C-alpha cells in the first residue's frame, strides 16, 4: 500500500507562490516580446523568489515552470485507490454491483489522496483476511458474523451499519418439508441439514451457532454418502440457496437454513410445501469495516460520506442501485454488545489463523 500523505495547508501556499511567480514572469516575457519593459529598478517581491530584470525573466520563467511541474508530480504520486473488498463465488457479478459505489466514494475523498475506487473479491474468509492484512483492501462489506471473523483475524474496525435491501436487521430460519415428521429442532437427530456456503452469516454461521447453543452439534457429510447415525445431526453445503430449497423439497436432505427474507422469496409457489421449525435472533443486515492501518483523517472522511449519502437525491439513487441500500448509520451500542457475544463461537467455527 502506498503511504498516505495527509493534506497540508503549506502545499497550497507553495503552489500559490509558484503559480503567481509564473504569471508575473510570463507577463515579463510577453511585454518584452511586444517592446514593453519593466523598469530594472522595480522588483516584484514574492516569497521564495525575486523577479526583476526582463533579461532574466524568460530563463526564470522556465525554471519556475519546471519547479511547479515537479512539485505537482511529487504530490500526485501519493494518490491511490480506495479498495472495497467482499467475499463471493461470483466475482464478476460482485464487481459489477460494487464498482459504481466504490467509484463514487473515491470521488468524494479526493482531498484525502484518493483518485479512484476499486473492488476486490476474495474466495473465502481467510483469503479476505490476507488481503486486508497486506494492505490490498481498505473497506470490507459483509454480513455481521463474517465481518466479526475478519475483524478478529485482521484487527479491522467496524465502521458502519448498512441497511441492505431496505432493512437494518434480519434473522435466519430452519425449515423442513410440511409432510415430514420434523416439528422442531429437537427432531433433527439422525437427519441432515443443508447450508449455502461457509462464509455466509444467515445461511450458515448464525443458524449453526443457534443450534449449538441448543446442544445440537453438527457433523459434516459429503455427497453421495448422505446419512448419519441416529445420535448425530449431519450438515453439508449446497453452494446456492436455490439448491438448498430444491434439495429439501426433493427429500435429498431433511432441512435447510437461510435468511427469512430469502426463504420467503425463493419458496414462492412452494411455500405451502414447507414449514419453519426454528428461527434465530435478529442481527444487523450488513456491516462496513475499515482496515486497521487506515489513517484517521481518511477514516473520518469515510464516516461523514457514508452517514450523509441518503440526504441527497444523488446519494439516494446511488444507494438504491447498490442492492437496495437505504442508508448507512452508526452501529448501535446494543448491537455491538450482541456481536461481542458471538465472537468466540464464530472464531470456533472459522478458525483463528
C-alpha positions in Angstrom: 0.0 0.0 0.0 1.3 3.5 -0.8 1.8 5.6 2.3 -1.0 8.1 2.8 0.3 11.7 2.9 -2.0 14.0 4.9 -3.2 17.2 3.2 -1.2 20.1 4.4 -2.1 23.8 4.0 1.6 24.6 3.2 1.1 22.7 -0.1 -1.4 25.3 -1.1 0.9 28.2 -0.1 3.8 26.8 -2.1 1.6 26.1 -5.1 0.1 29.6 -5.0 3.6 31.1 -4.7 4.9 29.2 -7.7 1.9 29.9 -9.9 1.9 33.6 -9.0 5.6 33.8 -9.9 4.9 32.1 -13.2 2.2 34.6 -14.1 4.4 37.6 -13.3 7.3 36.2 -15.2 5.2 35.3 -18.2 4.0 38.9 -18.2 7.7 40.0 -18.3 8.3 37.7 -21.3 5.1 38.8 -23.0 5.9 42.5 -22.6 9.5 42.0 -23.8 8.3 40.4 -27.0 5.9 43.3 -27.6 8.5 46.0 -26.9 7.4 46.8 -23.4 9.8 46.5 -20.5 9.6 46.7 -16.8 11.9 49.2 -15.2 15.0 47.4 -13.9 14.7 49.4 -10.8 11.4 47.8 -10.0 11.2 44.4 -8.3 8.3 42.2 -7.5 9.0 40.5 -4.2 7.2 37.2 -3.8 8.1 34.8 -1.0 10.7 32.4 -2.3 11.6 34.2 -5.5 12.8 37.6 -6.8 11.6 38.9 -10.1 13.2 41.9 -11.7 15.2 42.4 -14.9 13.5 41.4 -18.1 16.8 39.9 -19.3 16.4 37.0 -16.9 12.7 36.7 -16.9 12.4 34.1 -19.6 15.0 31.8 -18.0 13.4 32.3 -14.6 10.0 31.6 -16.1 11.3 28.2 -17.5 12.9 27.4 -14.2 9.7 28.1 -12.2 7.6 26.1 -14.7 9.9 23.1 -14.2 9.7 23.6 -10.4 6.0 23.8 -10.4 5.7 20.7 -12.6 8.0 18.8 -10.2 6.0 19.9 -7.2 2.7 18.8 -8.6 4.2 15.4 -9.8 5.7 14.7 -6.4 2.4 15.2 -4.7 0.2 13.4 -7.1 2.3 10.3 -6.8 0.8 9.8 -3.3 -2.7 9.5 -4.7 -4.0 6.0 -4.5 -7.2 3.9 -5.0 -9.8 3.2 -2.3 -10.3 -0.6 -2.4 -13.5 -2.2 -1.3 -13.4 -5.9 -0.5 -16.1 -8.5 -0.4 -16.4 -12.3 -0.5 -18.2 -14.2 -3.2 -18.0 -17.1 -5.5 -19.4 -14.9 -8.3 -16.7 -12.3 -8.7 -17.8 -10.7 -12.0 -21.3 -10.1 -10.6 -20.0 -8.8 -7.4 -17.6 -6.3 -9.1 -20.5 -5.0 -11.2 -22.5 -4.5 -8.1 -19.9 -2.7 -6.1 -17.8 -0.8 -8.7 -20.2 2.3 -9.1 -20.4 2.7 -5.4 -16.6 2.4 -5.0 -16.0 5.0 -7.7 -18.5 7.4 -6.1 -16.8 7.1 -2.7 -13.4 7.8 -4.3 -14.8 11.0 -5.9 -15.9 12.2 -2.5 -12.5 11.6 -0.9 -10.0 13.3 -3.3 -8.8 15.6 -0.6 -7.5 12.6 1.3 -5.4 11.4 -1.6 -7.9 9.1 -3.2 -8.1 9.1 -7.0 -10.1 6.1 -7.9 -12.3 3.3 -6.5 -11.6 -0.4 -6.9 -13.3 -3.7 -5.9 -11.5 -6.9 -4.9 -13.4 -10.2 -4.4 -12.0 -12.9 -2.2 -12.9 -16.6 -2.4 -13.3 -17.1 1.4 -12.7 -15.6 4.8 -9.0 -16.4 5.1 -8.3 -15.0 1.7 -10.0 -11.7 2.6 -8.1 -11.6 5.9 -4.8 -11.9 4.0 -5.8 -9.1 1.6 -6.7 -6.8 4.5 -3.5 -7.6 6.5 -1.3 -6.9 3.4 -2.9 -3.6 2.7 -4.7 -4.6 -0.5 -8.2 -3.9 0.9 -9.3 -0.7 2.7 -13.0 -1.4 3.3 -14.8 -4.7 3.9 -18.5 -5.1 3.3 -20.3 -8.2 4.6 -22.8 -9.7 6.9 -22.1 -9.2 10.7 -20.7 -12.6 11.7 -18.4 -12.8 8.7 -17.3 -9.3 9.5 -16.7 -10.3 13.1 -14.4 -13.1 11.9 -12.5 -10.7 9.7 -12.2 -8.2 12.5 -10.7 -10.8 14.8 -8.2 -12.1 12.2 -7.0 -8.6 11.0 -7.7 -6.1 13.6 -10.1 -4.2 11.3 -12.6 -1.9 12.8 -16.4 -1.9 12.4 -17.3 1.4 10.8 -21.0 1.5 9.9 -24.2 -0.5 9.6 -25.6 -0.9 6.1 -29.4 -1.1 5.6 -29.1 -3.5 2.7 -32.3 -4.4 0.8 -34.1 -1.8 2.9 -33.6 -3.5 6.3 -31.5 -2.7 9.3 -31.5 -6.3 10.7 -32.7 -9.8 9.8 -32.8 -13.4 11.1 -32.4 -16.9 9.8 -34.9 -19.8 9.7 -34.5 -23.5 9.6 -37.2 -25.2 7.5 -38.4 -28.7 6.5 -41.0 -30.3 4.3 -44.5 -29.8 5.5 -45.3 -33.5 5.3 -42.1 -34.6 7.3 -42.2 -35.7 10.9 -39.8 -32.9 11.9 -41.6 -30.5 14.1 -38.8 -28.7 15.9 -35.0 -28.6 16.2 -35.3 -31.5 18.7 -36.2 -33.8 15.8 -33.0 -33.2 13.8 -31.1 -36.1 15.4 -30.3 -38.6 12.7 -31.1 -36.0 10.0 -29.2 -33.8 7.6 -29.5 -30.1 7.3 -28.3 -28.0 4.3 -26.5 -24.7 4.4 -25.5 -22.5 1.4 -21.8 -21.7 2.0 -19.2 -21.5 4.8 -18.8 -17.7 4.5 -22.5 -16.8 4.9 -23.9 -15.3 8.1 -27.6 -16.0 7.6 -27.2 -19.2 5.6 -24.6 -20.9 7.9 -22.9 -19.2 10.8 -26.0 -17.8 12.5 -28.2 -20.9 12.4 -25.3 -23.3 13.2 -24.4 -21.2 16.3 -28.1 -21.1 17.3 -28.2 -24.9 17.1 -25.0 -25.3 19.0 -26.5 -23.1 21.8 -29.4 -25.6 21.9 -27.0 -28.5 22.3 -27.0 -29.8 18.8 -23.5 -30.4 17.4 -23.3 -30.9 13.6 -21.2 -33.4 11.7 -20.1 -32.5 8.1 -21.1 -35.1 5.5 -20.4 -35.2 1.7 -22.5 -36.5 -1.2 -23.2 -39.2 -2.1 -22.9 -40.6 1.4 -25.9 -38.6 2.8 -26.5 -40.3 6.1 -25.5 -40.1 9.8 -26.1 -42.3 12.8 -29.3 -41.7 14.9 -27.3 -39.9 17.5 -25.8 -37.4 15.1 -27.0 -34.4 13.0 -25.3 -34.1 9.7 -24.8 -30.9 7.6 -23.5 -30.0 4.1 -23.1 -27.1 1.8 -25.1 -26.7 -1.4 -23.4 -23.6 -2.8 -26.7 -21.8 -3.5 -29.9 -21.0 -1.7 -32.0 -22.3 -4.6 -30.1 -25.6 -4.3 -30.8 -25.7 -0.6 -34.5 -25.2 -1.2 -34.7 -27.8 -4.0 -32.8 -30.4 -2.0 -35.3 -30.1 0.9 -38.3 -30.3 -1.5 -36.9 -33.4 -3.2 -36.0 -35.1 0.1 -32.3 -35.2 -0.6 -31.8 -33.5 2.8 -34.2 -33.2 5.7 -33.9 -29.5 6.5 -32.4 -26.3 5.2 -31.4 -22.9 6.5 -31.3 -19.4 5.1 -32.4 -15.9 6.0 -36.2 -15.4 6.4 -36.2 -12.9 3.6 -34.5 -15.3 1.1 -36.7 -18.2 2.3 -40.0 -16.3 1.6 -38.7 -15.0 -1.7 -37.3 -18.3 -3.1 -40.0 -20.6 -1.7 -42.7 -18.6 -3.6 -45.2 -21.1 -5.0 -43.7 -23.9 -2.9 -44.3 -22.2 0.4 -47.2 -24.4 1.3 -45.0 -27.5 1.0 -42.6 -26.2 3.6 -42.7 -25.3 7.3 -40.4 -23.3 9.5 -39.2 -25.3 12.6 -36.9 -22.7 14.1 -35.8 -19.1 13.8 -32.7 -17.2 15.2 -32.4 -13.9 16.9 -32.2 -10.7 14.8 -28.8 -9.3 13.9 -27.6 -6.4 11.7 -28.2 -6.8 8.0 -24.7 -5.7 6.9 -21.6 -4.1 8.3 -18.8 -2.0 6.9 -15.3 -2.5 8.4 -12.1 -0.4 7.9 -8.6 -1.8 7.7 -6.6 -1.3 10.9 -3.9 0.7 9.1 -6.4 3.3 7.6 -5.3 6.8 8.6 -7.6 8.6 10.9 -8.3 11.6 8.6 -9.5 9.2 5.8 -11.5 7.2 8.3 -13.3 10.4 9.5 -13.9 11.4 5.9 -15.4 8.0 5.1 -17.8 8.1 8.0 -19.0 11.6 7.0 -19.5 10.5 3.4 -21.3 7.2 4.3 -23.6 8.7 7.0 -24.8 11.6 4.8 -25.3 9.8 1.5 -29.0 9.3 2.0 -29.5 13.1 2.5 -29.2 14.0 -1.2 -31.2 12.8 -4.3 -28.0 11.7 -6.0 -27.0 9.8 -2.9 -30.4 8.1 -2.6 -30.2 7.0 -6.3 -26.7 5.6 -5.8 -27.8 3.7 -2.7 -30.9 2.3 -4.3 -28.8 0.9 -7.2 -26.4 -0.6 -4.6 -28.6 -3.6 -3.8 -31.5 -1.5 -2.5 -29.4 0.1 0.3 -31.5 2.7 2.3 -28.6 4.3 4.3 -25.5 3.8 6.4 -25.6 4.7 10.0 -23.7 4.2 13.3 -23.7 0.7 14.8 -26.0 0.9 17.9 -24.2 0.1 21.3 -26.6 -2.7 22.0 -25.7 -4.3 18.6 -22.0 -4.1 19.5 -22.8 -5.9 22.8 -24.7 -8.6 20.9 -22.0 -9.2 18.3 -19.4 -9.4 21.1 -21.3 -12.4 22.5 -20.9 -14.1 19.1 -17.1 -13.5 18.9 -16.0 -16.7 20.5 -18.5 -19.1 18.7 -17.7 -17.5 15.4 -14.0 -18.0 15.8 -14.5 -21.6 16.9 -16.2 -22.2 13.5 -13.9 -20.3 11.2 -10.5 -20.7 13.0 -8.2 -18.2 14.5 -5.5 -18.1 11.8 
